[in-house]
Amino acid sequence: MGTSITTWENVSAYFTFADNPMMLMLFTLGVVGIVAGLIRFIMKHEKEAFENHK
């Protein structure tokens, strides 16, 4: 992984979007959505598998 930074002198911060509250909120909401969807999918799968096992 390459970088265009050749020296760290006088660098106060190097962020991609960590200083932008709106982007952090969108990223957080995206992660929460993905996790919630995954949990919902797993619950549906387990329920169907348990019903098929009976």
Buried (B, 14 or more C-beta within 10 A) or exposed (E): EEEEEEEEEEEEEEEEEEEEEEEEEEEEEEEEEEEEEEEEEEEEEEEEEEEEEE
